[in-house]
């Protein structure tokens, strides 16, 4: 648990199939991030987790959520909302958000 939010476990294979074997219907607990649809699902889940933490004031999550908003990764592209989240993180002294805000 991190800032009251439980992160999903995503296992990445160090080699073909990884240590637990391949993902798929026979092993649904393993995340297979190779197809684009799985990446989108992982991005959407990340945005969901970051949103919960960002709303609780977690600066790194605010920055990550802003990047997702700015790029349209896992969420609809919204540059204005990105600026809102970067501003919140920057006001807490989060340097990466300050940089992103200054250069967006």
N, C-alpha and C positions, 0 to 999 in steps of 0.2 A: 504494500500500500504506500502510496506516495501522495502527499498533500490530500489525504482522504480519498484518493482515486486509485483503483487497482488497474495496473497496466496489463494488457493482454500479453501472454507469452508468445513470442514469435521465434521459432527455432529456425536457424539457418544452417543448411548443410555445409560442412567443411569439405565434403567430397560428394560424389554422385550418391544421391539418396540420403546422405547424412547418417548420423549414428543411429537414428531410430528407424531408418528405412524410408521409403518414399511416402509422400503424402497422397491423399486421395481418399476415395470412399472406404478403402480398407484400413486407413489410418487417419481418421478425420481430425485428430488432435495436432497433427503437424501442419504448419502453414507452408504452402507452396507459393512463393511469390513470383514465379516465372511468368505466368500468363498475365496480360494487362488487367484483366478483370479482377484478379487477386490483388494486384498492386493497388487498384482503385479501392477495393474493399479495405485493405490495410490502411490506406490514406484516410478513408472516411472514418475508420475506427480511431486513428491517431487524432484526427480533428475532434472527434467526440470526447476523447480523453483530455486533450489540450484545452478544450472549451470549459470543461468542468473545473480543471485546475486554474485556468486563466480567470474565470469568474470568482475564484477564491483568492485571487491576487498573486498567483505564482508568475513571476516575471519571465522566466524562461518559457513557460507555456504560452504566455501572452505573445512573446516574440515568435515562437513556432507557429502559433495560430495566425499571426499577422503574415508570415511568409506564405502559409497555405492560402490565405485570402488573396494575397498579392498575385500569386501564381495560378490560383484556381485549382489547387491540388487537394482533392478530397472534399472540396467545398466550392460553391460558385465563386468565380472571380469577382472580387469587390475591393478595389484599391482604397476606397474611402474607409472601409472597415479595417483594412490592414493598418492604415494610419492611426486609427483609434487604438488598436491593440498595441502597436509600436509605441505610441505616446504613453500608454499606461505603464508599459515595461520600462521605457526610458525615464519616466518620472521616478521610478524606483532605483535608478542608477544602473540599469542593465545595459552595459556598454554596446553589445551587439545590436540591441534595439535602437540605441542612440545613433549608431552608425547607419543602420537600415533606414531610419527615419530621415536622416540627413541626406541620404543618397537615393531615395526612391523617386 
